[in-house]
């Protein structure tokens, strides 16, 4: 069990909407790194999350690392639950869902990092425009928050792209969009992306159109 002061009650109430994506002990482990990620002012590593949650002297680091390596939970199920939480809380009934798709490179070092390779880096300063790391295709929902004058994008799903893998970035994006549309059947889905994700065709899930 987590020490009571670790997860604020207000945050735990929000995370409780995602409880169905985990077993009971796995949810307890999940809640602590989320708290640490928010509170930590340094790097967003697993060790940094434990530091932010004030658990470095309470937990074995292996407990947190094994959550990502061996624990029983599915990122796609978590993404579906997260999208329902965002839509239920921040999108008016009947309004279309505005979905943004893009990819980002997380710089990583070491030959044993799964999926890491030299590949396109949109933030690269050199003329080659490449970097070494892991590339994720990310899907987010655009919402209006009452305390901000402009809309924001809240990520709800991501897929690792491997340069020599079986699926392209467009195919990964399309699979996430179709899954999101299936989770929110009956809602219109408006997709925003740059030219790299222009597949030249309209996505469809059953009879539901997904516009670009």
N, C-alpha and C positions, 0 to 999 in steps of 0.2 A: 504493500500500500504506500501511496505517496504521503509525505508529511503534509499536514493540513495547510501550512502557509505556502506551499509550493505553487498551487494553482488557484488564482483568485476565483471566488464564487461566480462572478459575472462572466469570466472567460469559460469556466467549467460548464456554465449553463449553455453557452453557444456550442462548445465542443460536444455536449451531450447529444446534439442533433446528429452527430456522426458516429455515435456509439455502436450502431448496428453494423458498422463496417469492421468491427474488431471483436475478438474475444474479450472477456472481462480483464484478464491480466494484461493483454496487449493494449487495451484502451488506456490503462493506467500508465503504461510506458509511453504511449503516444502523447498523452496530455502534457507530460513534463517537458519533452523537447520543444513542443509548440510554445509553451510558456517561456522556455529559455531562449528560443529564437526571437521572440518579441522583446524580451528584457535585455538580451545580450547586445552590447555596443561594439563588439569586435567581429571577428570572422564568423560566418554562419556554418561552422563545422559542428560535428556531433559533440566534440569536446567543448566547443564554445556554447552550445545549447545547454549542456550540463552546468557550465559555469554560470550562465544567465539564470538558470533555475535554482542555483545555490545547492546543487546536488553532487558536486565533485568529491566531497568527503562522505557522502551518504550512499551513493550508488557505485557499483563496479562499472567501469566504462563499457565492459562487454555487454551489459544489459541494454545499453542504448544502441551499440553497434549491431547487436544481434536482432534488434527490432527491424532494421533495414535488410539484414542478410538472411534471417531464418524465421522470423515471426509469421504467423498465419494472418495475412491481410492482403487485400487486392487493391492496387492503386485505382483501377477502373471503377470498382464499387465505391471506393472513397470519393472519387471524382463525381460520380452520379449523386451521392448523398450531399456533397458540397454544393453542386449546382442547384439541387432542390432547395437547400438552405438559402442560397443567394437569391434565387427567383422568388421564393416564398416571402422573403424579408424585404427585398429591395425593388422588385419589378411589379408594376401594377397588373392586376388581373386582366387578361386578354391582350396585353401589349406584346409586340414581337420581341424576340430575344436577339439582341445585337451581339454577335460573336466575333472576336478578333483572333486571328491565327498568325503566328510568327514563329521564328526559331531563334535561338540564342546559343552561343558557345560559352560553356563554362570551362575556363582554363584549368587544365589538370597536368600534373607531372607524373612521370613514372610509366614504365612499359607495361605494368600489370593492371592499370586502370581500365576496366572493361568499357569498350566502346570509344576510347580515346584515340584520336588520329589528327593528322594535319588536315584542316578543312576550312571552309569559308568562315570568316569572322567579320560580321558587320561593323564591329567597333574597332577593328584593327587600324592602326595609324600608318602602317607601311603601305607601299604601293601594291604589294602582292595581295593584301586583303585576306590573309589566312592566319590561323592560329592553331595551337595544339590543345585539344581538350575534348570534352563530350558535348555533343550538340543535341538539344532537346527542342522538339516542335511543341509549342505551348498554345493552349486554347483558353481564352478568357471571356468573361461576360462583362459587357459595358453597362454600368449602372450609375444612377444619380444618387449622391449622398446628401442628406439635408444640411450638412455643415460645410460643404464645398461648393464653389460656384461653377465647377466644371465636372463633367462625368469622369469616372475612373474605370479601369479595367481590372477585374478580379480574376486571376488564374484559377481554373477549376480542373484542368487536365493537362498532362504532358506525356510525350512519348520520346524515347531515346532513338535518335537517328544514327545509323552506322553507315558511313560512306560506301562500304561494299556490302551492305545488307540487302535483304530481299525487297524491301519497300522503300520508295522514294519519300521525300518530305511531303509531297502533295498527297501521296497515298496514305501516309500516317495522319495528315490533317483531315482527309476525307473520312477515314475510319472514326476519328474522334467526333467529327461533326454529325455523322450518321448516328453514332451512339447517343450523343446529346439530344438529337432530334427524337430518337426513340424514347428517351427518358422523359421528354416533354412533349408527348404526342398531342397534336392539335394546335401547338403554338407555331407561329411563323418564325423562321430562323433567318436573320439577315447576317451574312458573313462578310467581314471586312478583312482584306489581306492585300499584300503587295503583288506585283505582277508575277513574282516567282510562283505564286499559288493559283494562278489562273489556269484551271484545267480545261477551259473551253467548253464546259458542260455544266448543266444544273444538277445538283445532288437531289436525289429523291429517296425518301424512306416510306415505302408503301405508297400511299396517295398523298403524302405530305411533301410539299415543295420546299426546298432550301435555296433561297435566292442569294446571289453574290453581288 
